[in-house]
Amino acid sequence: MRSLPLFHRVAGRPVIVLGEGPAAEAKRRLVERAGGEVIADLDAGIVRGARLAFVAIDDEGELHAALDRLRGARVLVNVPDRPALCDFTTPSVLERDPVQIAIGTDGASAGLAKQLRLRLEALLPDGIGALAEALAASREAIRKRWPDAGERRRALDAALEPGGALDPLAGHGREAVSAWLSAGGQQRQVGQVELVIATRSADGLTLRQLQLLGAADAILYEPAIPPAILDRARADAVRFALPYDGPMPDGLVLVLRQR
């Protein structure tokens, strides 16, 4: 079972949290930290138009009655430590406001998600949030500098990649974005890269292959390439099955062949 990762904005909106004890308190804090309004009454929450609910009720009869009522009202439900009963799960979140990195395991192991988050905590500098805010504030200036969406994406990719002018792991802050724009920015070289894939599993891909899949604007692939490998490409990268004799797309084109 796989989940679609989303960031749901609840600021100023009602969220139902039912139950008592540590699990319910943890969910109340989670909702409040995101700016949501905690509603402790099921019927009141439904009337208020809540679309999310956390249900931490120990009694099985009461729990399932609440779930039936909520799902009948089309409210998405989370039951702590009961992934089979959940419509959504809550990830372990690494925060560098406004940057958030959410790590989930589809409910398989909250402990694993937490330990991965703790490892990543040591890698991300505190200033990465300021970098994100500076990029947001400079959105119009960046659009003006690169009106074409493809060129703009490639310029940002080049600046944010390891060793780039805005490398997020190098501790750059607000001033780096202004300096980058003042210097005229930089763009990733575009063209065509051909890869021969020797594995049929996405887990067997090399780091370089994963980087190219994540950066390519277009993917040309042989039919033998497994879907699991294509899924590692950017979701908005256009895809063409080989043989392909149409016009060559702009940007970085990745040609995948199966050994």
C-alpha positions as CSV (number, residue, x, y, z in Angstrom):
1,M,0.0,0.0,0.0
2,R,1.4,3.4,-1.0
3,S,0.4,6.9,0.0
4,L,0.3,10.1,-1.9
5,P,2.5,12.6,0.0
6,L,0.8,15.9,0.5
7,F,1.2,19.0,2.7
8,H,-2.3,19.9,4.0
9,R,-2.9,23.5,5.1
10,V,-5.1,23.6,8.2
11,A,-4.3,27.1,9.5
12,G,-7.5,28.7,10.8
13,R,-9.5,25.6,10.0
14,P,-11.3,23.1,12.3
15,V,-9.7,19.7,12.9
16,I,-11.4,17.0,15.0
17,V,-9.2,15.4,17.7
18,L,-11.1,12.8,19.8
19,G,-9.9,10.9,22.8
20,E,-7.7,11.4,25.9
21,G,-4.2,10.5,26.9
22,P,-0.7,11.0,25.4
23,A,-1.7,10.0,21.8
24,A,-4.6,12.5,21.7
25,E,-2.5,15.2,23.3
26,A,0.3,14.7,20.7
27,K,-2.2,15.2,17.9
28,R,-3.7,18.3,19.5
29,R,-0.2,19.8,19.7
30,L,0.4,18.8,16.1
31,V,-2.8,20.6,14.9
32,E,-2.1,23.7,17.0
33,R,1.4,24.0,15.8
34,A,0.1,24.1,12.2
35,G,-2.4,26.8,13.2
36,G,-5.5,24.6,13.1
37,E,-8.4,24.8,15.5
38,V,-8.8,21.7,17.6
39,I,-12.4,20.5,17.9
40,A,-12.9,17.9,20.6
41,D,-16.6,17.1,19.8
42,L,-17.3,14.9,16.8
43,D,-20.7,16.3,15.8
44,A,-19.5,19.9,16.3
45,G,-16.5,19.2,14.1
46,I,-18.6,17.8,11.3
47,V,-21.0,20.8,11.5
48,R,-18.0,23.1,11.3
49,G,-16.9,21.4,8.1
50,A,-13.8,19.6,9.4
51,R,-12.1,17.5,6.8
52,L,-9.5,15.8,9.0
53,A,-9.9,13.9,12.2
54,F,-7.5,12.2,14.7
55,V,-9.2,9.5,16.8
56,A,-7.3,8.2,19.8
57,I,-10.1,6.2,21.5
58,D,-9.2,3.0,23.3
59,D,-12.7,1.4,23.5
60,E,-13.1,-0.6,20.3
61,G,-16.9,-0.1,20.1
62,E,-16.6,3.7,20.5
63,L,-13.7,3.8,18.1
64,H,-15.5,2.1,15.3
65,A,-18.7,4.0,15.9
66,A,-16.7,7.3,15.6
67,L,-15.0,6.1,12.4
68,D,-18.3,5.1,10.8
69,R,-19.7,8.6,11.7
70,L,-16.7,10.4,10.4
71,R,-16.4,8.5,7.2
72,G,-20.1,8.9,6.5
73,A,-19.4,12.6,6.6
74,R,-16.4,12.2,4.3
75,V,-13.9,13.2,6.9
76,L,-10.4,11.7,6.5
77,V,-9.3,9.8,9.6
78,N,-6.0,9.0,11.4
79,V,-6.0,6.5,14.3
80,P,-2.6,6.6,16.1
81,D,-0.7,3.3,15.9
82,R,-3.4,1.7,13.8
83,P,-2.3,2.2,10.2
84,A,-4.9,-0.2,8.8
85,L,-7.6,2.1,10.1
86,C,-6.0,5.3,8.7
87,D,-7.0,7.3,5.7
88,F,-3.8,9.3,6.2
89,T,-0.7,9.0,8.3
90,T,1.4,11.7,9.9
91,P,5.1,11.7,8.9
92,S,8.1,12.5,11.0
93,V,8.9,16.1,10.1
94,L,12.2,17.9,10.0
95,E,11.4,21.7,10.2
96,R,13.5,24.6,9.0
97,D,10.5,27.0,8.7
98,P,9.2,27.3,6.0
99,V,11.2,24.2,4.8
100,Q,9.7,21.0,5.9
101,I,11.0,17.5,5.1
102,A,8.4,14.8,5.9
103,I,9.5,11.2,6.2
104,G,6.9,8.5,6.2
105,T,6.8,4.7,6.0
106,D,3.0,4.2,5.3
107,G,2.6,3.4,9.0
108,A,5.2,0.5,8.8
109,S,7.5,2.0,11.5
110,A,7.3,5.4,13.2
111,G,10.6,4.6,14.9
112,L,12.4,4.2,11.6
113,A,10.9,7.5,10.3
114,K,12.1,9.3,13.4
115,Q,15.7,7.9,13.2
116,L,15.9,9.0,9.5
117,R,14.8,12.4,10.5
118,L,17.4,12.7,13.3
119,R,20.1,11.7,10.8
120,L,19.0,14.4,8.4
121,E,18.8,17.0,11.2
122,A,22.6,16.9,11.3
123,L,22.8,17.6,7.5
124,L,20.6,20.6,7.1
125,P,21.9,24.0,8.2
126,D,19.6,26.3,10.2
127,G,19.7,29.0,7.5
128,I,18.0,26.8,4.9
129,G,14.6,28.4,5.9
130,A,16.0,31.9,5.3
131,L,17.2,30.7,1.9
132,A,13.7,29.5,1.0
133,E,12.1,32.8,2.1
134,A,14.6,34.7,0.0
135,L,13.8,32.6,-3.0
136,A,10.0,33.2,-2.4
137,A,10.6,37.0,-2.1
138,S,12.7,37.0,-5.3
139,R,10.1,35.0,-7.3
140,E,9.2,37.9,-9.6
141,A,12.8,38.9,-10.1
142,I,13.6,35.3,-11.1
143,R,10.7,35.2,-13.5
144,K,11.8,38.4,-15.1
145,R,15.4,37.2,-15.5
146,W,14.2,33.9,-17.0
147,P,10.7,34.3,-18.6
148,D,10.8,30.8,-20.0
149,A,9.8,28.2,-17.4
150,G,12.3,25.6,-18.7
151,E,15.2,28.1,-18.6
152,R,14.1,29.2,-15.1
153,R,14.1,25.7,-13.8
154,R,17.5,24.9,-15.2
155,A,19.0,28.1,-13.7
156,L,17.6,27.2,-10.3
157,D,18.7,23.6,-10.6
158,A,22.3,24.8,-11.4
159,A,22.3,27.2,-8.5
160,L,20.9,24.8,-6.0
161,E,23.0,21.7,-7.0
162,P,26.1,20.7,-4.9
163,G,28.7,23.5,-5.2
164,G,26.2,25.9,-6.8
165,A,25.7,29.5,-5.9
166,L,22.7,28.6,-3.7
167,D,23.7,25.1,-2.5
168,P,21.3,24.6,0.3
169,L,23.7,22.4,2.3
170,A,26.4,25.1,2.2
171,G,24.7,27.4,4.7
172,H,23.7,30.1,2.2
173,G,21.1,32.6,3.5
174,R,19.1,35.5,2.2
175,E,22.0,37.5,0.8
176,A,23.1,34.6,-1.5
177,V,20.0,35.0,-3.6
178,S,20.6,38.7,-4.2
179,A,24.2,38.0,-5.1
180,W,23.2,35.3,-7.5
181,L,20.8,37.5,-9.3
182,S,23.2,40.4,-9.4
183,A,25.8,38.2,-11.0
184,G,23.4,37.2,-13.7
185,G,22.6,33.7,-12.4
186,Q,23.9,30.5,-14.0
187,Q,22.3,27.8,-16.0
188,R,22.8,24.1,-16.2
189,Q,24.2,22.9,-19.5
190,V,21.5,21.3,-21.6
191,G,21.6,18.5,-24.1
192,Q,21.2,14.8,-24.3
193,V,22.5,12.1,-21.9
194,E,22.2,8.4,-22.7
195,L,22.2,5.8,-19.9
196,V,22.3,2.1,-20.1
197,I,20.4,0.6,-17.2
198,A,21.8,-2.7,-16.0
199,T,19.2,-3.3,-13.3
200,R,15.5,-3.9,-13.3
201,S,15.1,-2.6,-9.8
202,A,15.0,1.1,-8.8
203,D,17.0,0.1,-5.7
204,G,19.9,-0.8,-8.0
205,L,20.2,2.6,-9.6
206,T,23.5,4.5,-9.0
207,L,23.4,7.9,-7.3
208,R,24.4,9.5,-10.6
209,Q,21.5,7.8,-12.4
210,L,19.1,9.0,-9.7
211,Q,20.4,12.5,-10.1
212,L,19.9,12.5,-13.8
213,L,16.4,11.1,-13.5
214,G,15.5,13.8,-11.1
215,A,16.9,16.6,-13.3
216,A,15.9,15.6,-16.8
217,D,13.2,17.7,-18.6
218,A,12.4,14.8,-21.0
219,I,12.8,11.0,-20.8
220,L,13.2,8.9,-23.9
221,Y,13.0,5.2,-22.8
222,E,13.0,1.7,-24.2
223,P,9.8,-0.2,-23.4
224,A,11.9,-2.7,-21.4
225,I,12.6,0.0,-18.8
226,P,10.6,-1.0,-15.7
227,P,8.0,1.4,-14.5
228,A,9.6,1.4,-11.0
229,I,12.7,3.1,-12.6
230,L,10.6,5.6,-14.6
231,D,8.8,6.5,-11.4
232,R,12.1,7.9,-10.1
233,A,12.1,10.6,-12.8
234,R,10.5,14.0,-12.1
235,A,6.8,13.7,-12.3
236,D,6.5,16.7,-14.7
237,A,9.2,15.4,-17.1
238,V,7.7,14.6,-20.5
239,R,8.2,10.9,-21.6
240,F,8.5,9.3,-25.0
241,A,8.8,5.6,-25.7
242,L,11.5,4.7,-28.2
243,P,11.6,4.6,-31.1
244,Y,10.8,8.3,-31.2
245,D,11.2,10.4,-34.3
246,G,9.5,13.6,-33.2
247,P,11.1,17.0,-32.5
248,M,13.7,16.9,-29.7
249,P,12.5,18.5,-26.5
250,D,14.3,21.4,-25.0
251,G,16.4,21.0,-21.9
252,L,18.1,18.0,-20.5
253,V,17.0,14.9,-22.4
254,L,17.7,11.5,-20.8
255,V,17.7,8.5,-23.0
256,L,17.2,5.2,-21.1
257,R,18.2,1.9,-22.6
258,Q,17.9,-1.5,-20.9
259,R,20.9,-3.8,-20.9
